[in-house]
Amino acid sequence: MSDDKKLYAERDVIGLGDFYSQNASAMTGEGLHNKADIAAELGWRDREIHRLQARVAHLEYVANLVRNDLLERADSDVDGTRCVKLGCSEWVLLCNAIDADGDRDA
């Protein structure tokens, strides 16, 4: 691996707080002292993170499909709350929650 592209950066262990200390303690307690054992644990975590990121992306996609469908069915806008022809307050709450979540990403 070339020196200009590193997979691992120097980390602020103080800033990581319990995330660092709990892992350091567990690795010591469980005898994870060699690189192979630690790499196996990191590999498992990377795979799990990848799986969870894919799940989040799928759920965001589905939520946007639902949101777009609800917006197409929008009947009126009363006090900033979308009223849906379905008349189901749970759908209105869902649509508003998706809108609010989208605002965080902006």
Backbone as XML, in Angstrom:
<?xml version="1.0"?>
<chain id="A" units="angstrom">
  <residue number="1" name="MET">
    <atom name="N" x="0.855" y="-1.180" z="0.000"/>
    <atom name="CA" x="0.000" y="0.000" z="0.000"/>
    <atom name="C" x="0.895" y="1.234" z="0.000"/>
  </residue>
  <residue number="2" name="SER">
    <atom name="N" x="0.568" y="2.176" z="-0.851"/>
    <atom name="CA" x="1.397" y="3.375" z="-0.934"/>
    <atom name="C" x="1.195" y="4.255" z="0.289"/>
  </residue>
  <residue number="3" name="ASP">
    <atom name="N" x="2.224" y="5.051" z="0.590"/>
    <atom name="CA" x="2.185" y="5.911" z="1.767"/>
    <atom name="C" x="1.187" y="7.052" z="1.634"/>
  </residue>
  <residue number="4" name="ASP">
    <atom name="N" x="0.869" y="7.465" z="0.393"/>
    <atom name="CA" x="-0.022" y="8.613" z="0.227"/>
    <atom name="C" x="-1.487" y="8.261" z="0.454"/>
  </residue>
  <residue number="5" name="LYS">
    <atom name="N" x="-1.852" y="6.989" z="0.437"/>
    <atom name="CA" x="-3.247" y="6.588" z="0.683"/>
    <atom name="C" x="-3.298" y="5.613" z="1.852"/>
  </residue>
  <residue number="6" name="LYS">
    <atom name="N" x="-3.637" y="6.150" z="3.013"/>
    <atom name="CA" x="-3.699" y="5.322" z="4.214"/>
    <atom name="C" x="-5.154" y="5.030" z="4.563"/>
  </residue>
  <residue number="7" name="LEU">
    <atom name="N" x="-5.377" y="3.833" z="5.045"/>
    <atom name="CA" x="-6.713" y="3.436" z="5.464"/>
    <atom name="C" x="-7.030" y="3.965" z="6.862"/>
  </residue>
  <residue number="8" name="TYR">
    <atom name="N" x="-6.001" y="4.098" z="7.679"/>
    <atom name="CA" x="-6.199" y="4.526" z="9.059"/>
    <atom name="C" x="-5.529" y="5.865" z="9.310"/>
  </residue>
  <residue number="9" name="ALA">
    <atom name="N" x="-6.245" y="6.740" z="9.988"/>
    <atom name="CA" x="-5.709" y="8.059" z="10.341"/>
    <atom name="C" x="-5.402" y="8.076" z="11.828"/>
  </residue>
  <residue number="10" name="GLU">
    <atom name="N" x="-4.614" y="9.052" z="12.236"/>
    <atom name="CA" x="-4.404" y="9.227" z="13.670"/>
    <atom name="C" x="-5.706" y="9.724" z="14.272"/>
  </residue>
  <residue number="11" name="ARG">
    <atom name="N" x="-6.089" y="9.164" z="15.384"/>
    <atom name="CA" x="-7.360" y="9.506" z="16.023"/>
    <atom name="C" x="-7.113" y="10.185" z="17.360"/>
  </residue>
  <residue number="12" name="ASP">
    <atom name="N" x="-8.020" y="11.033" z="17.723"/>
    <atom name="CA" x="-8.006" y="11.705" z="19.028"/>
    <atom name="C" x="-8.667" y="10.763" z="20.026"/>
  </residue>
  <residue number="13" name="VAL">
    <atom name="N" x="-7.865" y="9.971" z="20.734"/>
    <atom name="CA" x="-8.428" y="8.976" z="21.649"/>
    <atom name="C" x="-9.183" y="9.631" z="22.801"/>
  </residue>
  <residue number="14" name="ILE">
    <atom name="N" x="-8.767" y="10.818" z="23.210"/>
    <atom name="CA" x="-9.496" y="11.529" z="24.267"/>
    <atom name="C" x="-10.888" y="11.913" z="23.764"/>
  </residue>
  <residue number="15" name="GLY">
    <atom name="N" x="-10.941" y="12.386" z="22.530"/>
    <atom name="CA" x="-12.222" y="12.777" z="21.932"/>
    <atom name="C" x="-13.162" y="11.605" z="21.718"/>
  </residue>
  <residue number="16" name="LEU">
    <atom name="N" x="-12.606" y="10.414" z="21.549"/>
    <atom name="CA" x="-13.438" y="9.222" z="21.373"/>
    <atom name="C" x="-14.056" y="8.757" z="22.690"/>
  </residue>
  <residue number="17" name="GLY">
    <atom name="N" x="-13.483" y="9.188" z="23.794"/>
    <atom name="CA" x="-14.042" y="8.877" z="25.108"/>
    <atom name="C" x="-14.241" y="7.396" z="25.344"/>
  </residue>
  <residue number="18" name="ASP">
    <atom name="N" x="-15.455" y="7.043" z="25.765"/>
    <atom name="CA" x="-15.769" y="5.651" z="26.099"/>
    <atom name="C" x="-15.664" y="4.704" z="24.910"/>
  </residue>
  <residue number="19" name="PHE">
    <atom name="N" x="-15.879" y="5.220" z="23.686"/>
    <atom name="CA" x="-15.758" y="4.351" z="22.523"/>
    <atom name="C" x="-14.350" y="3.762" z="22.444"/>
  </residue>
  <residue number="20" name="TYR">
    <atom name="N" x="-13.358" y="4.552" z="22.767"/>
    <atom name="CA" x="-11.974" y="4.066" z="22.761"/>
    <atom name="C" x="-11.696" y="3.194" z="23.981"/>
  </residue>
  <residue number="21" name="SER">
    <atom name="N" x="-11.993" y="3.727" z="25.158"/>
    <atom name="CA" x="-11.610" y="3.014" z="26.384"/>
    <atom name="C" x="-12.325" y="1.676" z="26.518"/>
  </residue>
  <residue number="22" name="GLN">
    <atom name="N" x="-13.577" y="1.595" z="26.131"/>
    <atom name="CA" x="-14.296" y="0.323" z="26.217"/>
    <atom name="C" x="-13.700" y="-0.706" z="25.263"/>
  </residue>
  <residue number="23" name="ASN">
    <atom name="N" x="-13.332" y="-0.257" z="24.061"/>
    <atom name="CA" x="-12.731" y="-1.186" z="23.104"/>
    <atom name="C" x="-11.342" y="-1.604" z="23.535"/>
  </residue>
  <residue number="24" name="ALA">
    <atom name="N" x="-10.543" y="-0.678" z="24.025"/>
    <atom name="CA" x="-9.199" y="-1.024" z="24.490"/>
    <atom name="C" x="-9.290" y="-2.020" z="25.643"/>
  </residue>
  <residue number="25" name="SER">
    <atom name="N" x="-10.212" y="-1.784" z="26.558"/>
    <atom name="CA" x="-10.389" y="-2.682" z="27.691"/>
    <atom name="C" x="-10.862" y="-4.064" z="27.233"/>
  </residue>
  <residue number="26" name="ALA">
    <atom name="N" x="-11.820" y="-4.093" z="26.319"/>
    <atom name="CA" x="-12.334" y="-5.376" z="25.825"/>
    <atom name="C" x="-11.256" y="-6.144" z="25.074"/>
  </residue>
  <residue number="27" name="MET">
    <atom name="N" x="-10.483" y="-5.454" z="24.243"/>
    <atom name="CA" x="-9.424" y="-6.134" z="23.497"/>
    <atom name="C" x="-8.389" y="-6.737" z="24.439"/>
  </residue>
  <residue number="28" name="THR">
    <atom name="N" x="-8.051" y="-6.008" z="25.489"/>
    <atom name="CA" x="-7.098" y="-6.516" z="26.471"/>
    <atom name="C" x="-7.701" y="-7.702" z="27.223"/>
  </residue>
  <residue number="29" name="GLY">
    <atom name="N" x="-8.929" y="-7.530" z="27.681"/>
    <atom name="CA" x="-9.589" y="-8.581" z="28.448"/>
    <atom name="C" x="-9.833" y="-9.843" z="27.650"/>
  </residue>
  <residue number="30" name="GLU">
    <atom name="N" x="-10.082" y="-9.688" z="26.340"/>
    <atom name="CA" x="-10.365" y="-10.846" z="25.493"/>
    <atom name="C" x="-9.124" y="-11.369" z="24.779"/>
  </residue>
  <residue number="31" name="GLY">
    <atom name="N" x="-7.978" y="-10.782" z="25.085"/>
    <atom name="CA" x="-6.726" y="-11.276" z="24.521"/>
    <atom name="C" x="-6.523" y="-10.948" z="23.052"/>
  </residue>
  <residue number="32" name="LEU">
    <atom name="N" x="-7.110" y="-9.876" z="22.577"/>
    <atom name="CA" x="-6.900" y="-9.466" z="21.188"/>
    <atom name="C" x="-5.647" y="-8.602" z="21.127"/>
  </residue>
  <residue number="33" name="HIS">
    <atom name="N" x="-4.514" y="-9.254" z="20.980"/>
    <atom name="CA" x="-3.247" y="-8.534" z="21.000"/>
    <atom name="C" x="-2.560" y="-8.516" z="19.634"/>
  </residue>
  <residue number="34" name="ASN">
    <atom name="N" x="-2.884" y="-9.481" z="18.765"/>
    <atom name="CA" x="-2.185" y="-9.493" z="17.479"/>
    <atom name="C" x="-3.041" y="-8.864" z="16.386"/>
  </residue>
  <residue number="35" name="LYS">
    <atom name="N" x="-2.387" y="-8.447" z="15.329"/>
    <atom name="CA" x="-3.057" y="-7.726" z="14.246"/>
    <atom name="C" x="-4.153" y="-8.549" z="13.587"/>
  </residue>
  <residue number="36" name="ALA">
    <atom name="N" x="-3.957" y="-9.850" z="13.457"/>
    <atom name="CA" x="-4.954" y="-10.699" z="12.795"/>
    <atom name="C" x="-6.272" y="-10.694" z="13.570"/>
  </residue>
  <residue number="37" name="ASP">
    <atom name="N" x="-6.201" y="-10.807" z="14.890"/>
    <atom name="CA" x="-7.418" y="-10.800" z="15.705"/>
    <atom name="C" x="-8.132" y="-9.454" z="15.613"/>
  </residue>
  <residue number="38" name="ILE">
    <atom name="N" x="-7.355" y="-8.384" z="15.695"/>
    <atom name="CA" x="-7.931" y="-7.048" z="15.635"/>
    <atom name="C" x="-8.496" y="-6.782" z="14.246"/>
  </residue>
  <residue number="39" name="ALA">
    <atom name="N" x="-7.786" y="-7.199" z="13.188"/>
    <atom name="CA" x="-8.264" y="-7.014" z="11.820"/>
    <atom name="C" x="-9.559" y="-7.788" z="11.587"/>
  </residue>
  <residue number="40" name="ALA">
    <atom name="N" x="-9.683" y="-8.972" z="12.161"/>
    <atom name="CA" x="-10.912" y="-9.750" z="12.021"/>
    <atom name="C" x="-12.091" y="-8.996" z="12.642"/>
  </residue>
  <residue number="41" name="GLU">
    <atom name="N" x="-11.882" y="-8.418" z="13.812"/>
    <atom name="CA" x="-12.940" y="-7.645" z="14.476"/>
    <atom name="C" x="-13.299" y="-6.411" z="13.657"/>
  </residue>
  <residue number="42" name="LEU">
    <atom name="N" x="-12.289" y="-5.700" z="13.159"/>
    <atom name="CA" x="-12.549" y="-4.510" z="12.342"/>
    <atom name="C" x="-13.258" y="-4.881" z="11.042"/>
  </residue>
  <residue number="43" name="GLY">
    <atom name="N" x="-12.865" y="-6.000" z="10.436"/>
    <atom name="CA" x="-13.525" y="-6.470" z="9.219"/>
    <atom name="C" x="-14.988" y="-6.778" z="9.450"/>
  </residue>
  <residue number="44" name="TRP">
    <atom name="N" x="-15.293" y="-7.448" z="10.576"/>
    <atom name="CA" x="-16.688" y="-7.750" z="10.906"/>
    <atom name="C" x="-17.478" y="-6.461" z="11.089"/>
  </residue>
  <residue number="45" name="ARG">
    <atom name="N" x="-16.894" y="-5.488" z="11.793"/>
    <atom name="CA" x="-17.579" y="-4.210" z="12.010"/>
    <atom name="C" x="-17.777" y="-3.447" z="10.712"/>
  </residue>
  <residue number="46" name="ASP">
    <atom name="N" x="-16.774" y="-3.460" z="9.842"/>
    <atom name="CA" x="-16.919" y="-2.787" z="8.544"/>
    <atom name="C" x="-18.063" y="-3.395" z="7.742"/>
  </residue>
  <residue number="47" name="ARG">
    <atom name="N" x="-18.151" y="-4.730" z="7.749"/>
    <atom name="CA" x="-19.236" y="-5.407" z="7.036"/>
    <atom name="C" x="-20.592" y="-5.034" z="7.635"/>
  </residue>
  <residue number="48" name="GLU">
    <atom name="N" x="-20.669" y="-4.990" z="8.953"/>
    <atom name="CA" x="-21.930" y="-4.630" z="9.622"/>
    <atom name="C" x="-22.307" y="-3.172" z="9.326"/>
  </residue>
  <residue number="49" name="ILE">
    <atom name="N" x="-21.336" y="-2.280" z="9.350"/>
    <atom name="CA" x="-21.594" y="-0.870" z="9.015"/>
    <atom name="C" x="-22.100" y="-0.770" z="7.580"/>
  </residue>
  <residue number="50" name="HIS">
    <atom name="N" x="-21.471" y="-1.489" z="6.662"/>
    <atom name="CA" x="-21.895" y="-1.469" z="5.259"/>
    <atom name="C" x="-23.335" y="-1.971" z="5.127"/>
  </residue>
  <residue number="51" name="ARG">
    <atom name="N" x="-23.666" y="-3.049" z="5.831"/>
    <atom name="CA" x="-25.029" y="-3.604" z="5.784"/>
    <atom name="C" x="-26.042" y="-2.586" z="6.312"/>
  </residue>
  <residue number="52" name="LEU">
    <atom name="N" x="-25.708" y="-1.943" z="7.426"/>
    <atom name="CA" x="-26.618" y="-0.961" z="8.017"/>
    <atom name="C" x="-26.768" y="0.283" z="7.141"/>
  </residue>
  <residue number="53" name="GLN">
    <atom name="N" x="-25.684" y="0.711" z="6.511"/>
    <atom name="CA" x="-25.764" y="1.859" z="5.599"/>
    <atom name="C" x="-26.652" y="1.536" z="4.407"/>
  </residue>
  <residue number="54" name="ALA">
    <atom name="N" x="-26.551" y="0.322" z="3.886"/>
    <atom name="CA" x="-27.409" y="-0.091" z="2.774"/>
    <atom name="C" x="-28.868" y="-0.121" z="3.213"/>
  </residue>
  <residue number="55" name="ARG">
    <atom name="N" x="-29.120" y="-0.582" z="4.425"/>
    <atom name="CA" x="-30.492" y="-0.627" z="4.954"/>
    <atom name="C" x="-31.055" y="0.780" z="5.109"/>
  </residue>
  <residue number="56" name="VAL">
    <atom name="N" x="-30.257" y="1.699" z="5.636"/>
    <atom name="CA" x="-30.694" y="3.092" z="5.788"/>
    <atom name="C" x="-31.009" y="3.688" z="4.415"/>
  </residue>
  <residue number="57" name="ALA">
    <atom name="N" x="-30.142" y="3.453" z="3.437"/>
    <atom name="CA" x="-30.374" y="3.985" z="2.091"/>
    <atom name="C" x="-31.680" y="3.444" z="1.520"/>
  </residue>
  <residue number="58" name="HIS">
    <atom name="N" x="-31.945" y="2.153" z="1.724"/>
    <atom name="CA" x="-33.192" y="1.561" z="1.246"/>
    <atom name="C" x="-34.401" y="2.186" z="1.941"/>
  </residue>
  <residue number="59" name="LEU">
    <atom name="N" x="-34.330" y="2.336" z="3.251"/>
    <atom name="CA" x="-35.446" y="2.924" z="3.993"/>
    <atom name="C" x="-35.679" y="4.382" z="3.597"/>
  </residue>
  <residue number="60" name="GLU">
    <atom name="N" x="-34.596" y="5.126" z="3.339"/>
    <atom name="CA" x="-34.749" y="6.507" z="2.876"/>
    <atom name="C" x="-35.427" y="6.535" z="1.510"/>
  </residue>
  <residue number="61" name="TYR">
    <atom name="N" x="-35.050" y="5.602" z="0.647"/>
    <atom name="CA" x="-35.673" y="5.508" z="-0.680"/>
    <atom name="C" x="-37.165" y="5.236" z="-0.552"/>
  </residue>
  <residue number="62" name="VAL">
    <atom name="N" x="-37.533" y="4.265" z="0.272"/>
    <atom name="CA" x="-38.940" y="3.928" z="0.473"/>
    <atom name="C" x="-39.694" y="5.105" z="1.097"/>
  </residue>
  <residue number="63" name="ALA">
    <atom name="N" x="-39.082" y="5.758" z="2.085"/>
    <atom name="CA" x="-39.727" y="6.908" z="2.728"/>
    <atom name="C" x="-39.977" y="8.010" z="1.707"/>
  </residue>
  <residue number="64" name="ASN">
    <atom name="N" x="-39.039" y="8.229" z="0.802"/>
    <atom name="CA" x="-39.239" y="9.259" z="-0.220"/>
    <atom name="C" x="-40.315" y="8.877" z="-1.210"/>
  </residue>
  <residue number="65" name="LEU">
    <atom name="N" x="-40.427" y="7.584" z="-1.532"/>
    <atom name="CA" x="-41.525" y="7.138" z="-2.386"/>
    <atom name="C" x="-42.859" y="7.426" z="-1.722"/>
  </residue>
  <residue number="66" name="VAL">
    <atom name="N" x="-42.964" y="7.097" z="-0.447"/>
    <atom name="CA" x="-44.193" y="7.344" z="0.301"/>
    <atom name="C" x="-44.468" y="8.836" z="0.365"/>
  </residue>
  <residue number="67" name="ARG">
    <atom name="N" x="-43.443" y="9.611" z="0.672"/>
    <atom name="CA" x="-43.585" y="11.067" z="0.762"/>
    <atom name="C" x="-44.087" y="11.640" z="-0.553"/>
  </residue>
  <residue number="68" name="ASN">
    <atom name="N" x="-43.456" y="11.232" z="-1.653"/>
    <atom name="CA" x="-43.859" y="11.749" z="-2.963"/>
    <atom name="C" x="-45.290" y="11.362" z="-3.300"/>
  </residue>
  <residue number="69" name="ASP">
    <atom name="N" x="-45.670" y="10.131" z="-2.950"/>
    <atom name="CA" x="-47.047" y="9.698" z="-3.178"/>
    <atom name="C" x="-48.011" y="10.546" z="-2.359"/>
  </residue>
  <residue number="70" name="LEU">
    <atom name="N" x="-47.660" y="10.812" z="-1.118"/>
    <atom name="CA" x="-48.538" y="11.615" z="-0.263"/>
    <atom name="C" x="-48.650" y="13.042" z="-0.776"/>
  </residue>
  <residue number="71" name="LEU">
    <atom name="N" x="-47.547" y="13.595" z="-1.236"/>
    <atom name="CA" x="-47.578" y="14.964" z="-1.750"/>
    <atom name="C" x="-48.460" y="15.054" z="-2.990"/>
  </residue>
  <residue number="72" name="GLU">
    <atom name="N" x="-48.446" y="14.003" z="-3.820"/>
    <atom name="CA" x="-49.313" y="13.988" z="-4.997"/>
    <atom name="C" x="-50.784" y="13.964" z="-4.601"/>
  </residue>
  <residue number="73" name="ARG">
    <atom name="N" x="-51.075" y="13.361" z="-3.452"/>
    <atom name="CA" x="-52.457" y="13.264" z="-2.984"/>
    <atom name="C" x="-52.854" y="14.436" z="-2.090"/>
  </residue>
  <residue number="74" name="ALA">
    <atom name="N" x="-51.933" y="15.373" z="-1.897"/>
    <atom name="CA" x="-52.200" y="16.487" z="-0.981"/>
    <atom name="C" x="-53.453" y="17.226" z="-1.411"/>
  </residue>
  <residue number="75" name="ASP">
    <atom name="N" x="-54.316" y="17.489" z="-0.456"/>
    <atom name="CA" x="-55.595" y="18.145" z="-0.714"/>
    <atom name="C" x="-55.486" y="19.635" z="-0.443"/>
  </residue>
  <residue number="76" name="SER">
    <atom name="N" x="-54.811" y="20.001" z="0.657"/>
    <atom name="CA" x="-54.658" y="21.404" z="1.008"/>
    <atom name="C" x="-53.512" y="21.545" z="1.998"/>
  </residue>
  <residue number="77" name="ASP">
    <atom name="N" x="-53.187" y="22.778" z="2.294"/>
    <atom name="CA" x="-52.119" y="23.070" z="3.244"/>
    <atom name="C" x="-52.709" y="23.981" z="4.309"/>
  </residue>
  <residue number="78" name="VAL">
    <atom name="N" x="-52.938" y="23.440" z="5.501"/>
    <atom name="CA" x="-53.566" y="24.185" z="6.589"/>
    <atom name="C" x="-52.534" y="24.385" z="7.686"/>
  </residue>
  <residue number="79" name="ASP">
    <atom name="N" x="-52.198" y="25.627" z="7.969"/>
    <atom name="CA" x="-51.238" y="25.957" z="9.027"/>
    <atom name="C" x="-49.933" y="25.177" z="8.884"/>
  </residue>
  <residue number="80" name="GLY">
    <atom name="N" x="-49.473" y="25.018" z="7.656"/>
    <atom name="CA" x="-48.205" y="24.336" z="7.435"/>
    <atom name="C" x="-48.287" y="22.829" z="7.534"/>
  </residue>
  <residue number="81" name="THR">
    <atom name="N" x="-49.460" y="22.277" z="7.770"/>
    <atom name="CA" x="-49.638" y="20.829" z="7.850"/>
    <atom name="C" x="-50.331" y="20.353" z="6.588"/>
  </residue>
  <residue number="82" name="ARG">
    <atom name="N" x="-49.713" y="19.432" z="5.904"/>
    <atom name="CA" x="-50.329" y="18.914" z="4.688"/>
    <atom name="C" x="-51.520" y="18.038" z="5.054"/>
  </residue>
  <residue number="83" name="CYS">
    <atom name="N" x="-52.657" y="18.329" z="4.454"/>
    <atom name="CA" x="-53.847" y="17.503" z="4.653"/>
    <atom name="C" x="-53.957" y="16.571" z="3.461"/>
  </residue>
  <residue number="84" name="VAL">
    <atom name="N" x="-54.002" y="15.302" z="3.719"/>
    <atom name="CA" x="-53.993" y="14.307" z="2.660"/>
    <atom name="C" x="-55.412" y="13.821" z="2.423"/>
  </residue>
  <residue number="85" name="LYS">
    <atom name="N" x="-55.759" y="13.596" z="1.160"/>
    <atom name="CA" x="-57.097" y="13.147" z="0.793"/>
    <atom name="C" x="-57.497" y="11.878" z="1.527"/>
  </residue>
  <residue number="86" name="LEU">
    <atom name="N" x="-56.499" y="11.080" z="1.891"/>
    <atom name="CA" x="-56.803" y="9.854" z="2.623"/>
    <atom name="C" x="-57.439" y="10.170" z="3.971"/>
  </residue>
  <residue number="87" name="GLY">
    <atom name="N" x="-57.170" y="11.353" z="4.502"/>
    <atom name="CA" x="-57.742" y="11.751" z="5.785"/>
    <atom name="C" x="-57.122" y="11.046" z="6.970"/>
  </residue>
  <residue number="88" name="CYS">
    <atom name="N" x="-55.960" y="10.486" z="6.811"/>
    <atom name="CA" x="-55.328" y="9.727" z="7.875"/>
    <atom name="C" x="-54.249" y="10.580" z="8.533"/>
  </residue>
  <residue number="89" name="SER">
    <atom name="N" x="-54.444" y="10.946" z="9.781"/>
    <atom name="CA" x="-53.493" y="11.833" z="10.452"/>
    <atom name="C" x="-52.112" y="11.204" z="10.566"/>
  </residue>
  <residue number="90" name="GLU">
    <atom name="N" x="-52.034" y="9.873" z="10.640"/>
    <atom name="CA" x="-50.733" y="9.221" z="10.709"/>
    <atom name="C" x="-49.933" y="9.467" z="9.433"/>
  </residue>
  <residue number="91" name="TRP">
    <atom name="N" x="-50.592" y="9.481" z="8.281"/>
    <atom name="CA" x="-49.907" y="9.757" z="7.023"/>
    <atom name="C" x="-49.393" y="11.187" z="6.993"/>
  </residue>
  <residue number="92" name="VAL">
    <atom name="N" x="-50.191" y="12.104" z="7.514"/>
    <atom name="CA" x="-49.765" y="13.504" z="7.565"/>
    <atom name="C" x="-48.534" y="13.626" z="8.450"/>
  </residue>
  <residue number="93" name="LEU">
    <atom name="N" x="-48.563" y="12.967" z="9.607"/>
    <atom name="CA" x="-47.418" y="13.010" z="10.508"/>
    <atom name="C" x="-46.185" y="12.397" z="9.850"/>
  </residue>
  <residue number="94" name="LEU">
    <atom name="N" x="-46.368" y="11.305" z="9.138"/>
    <atom name="CA" x="-45.252" y="10.661" z="8.452"/>
    <atom name="C" x="-44.664" y="11.601" z="7.410"/>
  </residue>
  <residue number="95" name="CYS">
    <atom name="N" x="-45.508" y="12.216" z="6.618"/>
    <atom name="CA" x="-45.037" y="13.119" z="5.573"/>
    <atom name="C" x="-44.273" y="14.291" z="6.184"/>
  </residue>
  <residue number="96" name="ASN">
    <atom name="N" x="-44.808" y="14.861" z="7.252"/>
    <atom name="CA" x="-44.121" y="15.975" z="7.917"/>
    <atom name="C" x="-42.798" y="15.529" z="8.521"/>
  </residue>
  <residue number="97" name="ALA">
    <atom name="N" x="-42.744" y="14.316" z="9.070"/>
    <atom name="CA" x="-41.509" y="13.799" z="9.646"/>
    <atom name="C" x="-40.460" y="13.607" z="8.558"/>
  </residue>
  <residue number="98" name="ILE">
    <atom name="N" x="-40.875" y="13.103" z="7.400"/>
    <atom name="CA" x="-39.939" y="12.922" z="6.291"/>
    <atom name="C" x="-39.438" y="14.282" z="5.821"/>
  </residue>
  <residue number="99" name="ASP">
    <atom name="N" x="-40.339" y="15.270" z="5.734"/>
    <atom name="CA" x="-39.928" y="16.625" z="5.360"/>
    <atom name="C" x="-38.901" y="17.168" z="6.349"/>
  </residue>
  <residue number="100" name="ALA">
    <atom name="N" x="-39.151" y="16.981" z="7.650"/>
    <atom name="CA" x="-38.247" y="17.495" z="8.676"/>
    <atom name="C" x="-36.900" y="16.783" z="8.586"/>
  </residue>
  <residue number="101" name="ASP">
    <atom name="N" x="-36.897" y="15.484" z="8.330"/>
    <atom name="CA" x="-35.655" y="14.724" z="8.203"/>
    <atom name="C" x="-34.881" y="15.215" z="6.990"/>
  </residue>
  <residue number="102" name="GLY">
    <atom name="N" x="-35.570" y="15.512" z="5.911"/>
    <atom name="CA" x="-34.919" y="16.029" z="4.711"/>
    <atom name="C" x="-34.262" y="17.371" z="4.950"/>
  </residue>
  <residue number="103" name="ASP">
    <atom name="N" x="-34.855" y="18.183" z="5.827"/>
    <atom name="CA" x="-34.284" y="19.504" z="6.150"/>
    <atom name="C" x="-32.948" y="19.362" z="6.840"/>
  </residue>
  <residue number="104" name="ARG">
    <atom name="N" x="-32.750" y="18.287" z="7.616"/>
    <atom name="CA" x="-31.483" y="18.078" z="8.325"/>
    <atom name="C" x="-30.350" y="17.837" z="7.352"/>
  </residue>
  <residue number="105" name="ASP">
    <atom name="N" x="-30.676" y="17.180" z="6.221"/>
    <atom name="CA" x="-29.629" y="16.843" z="5.259"/>
    <atom name="C" x="-29.183" y="18.048" z="4.442"/>
  </residue>
  <residue number="106" name="ALA">
    <atom name="N" x="-29.970" y="19.092" z="4.419"/>
    <atom name="CA" x="-29.661" y="20.260" z="3.566"/>
    <atom name="C" x="-28.510" y="21.066" z="4.106"/>
  </residue>
</chain>
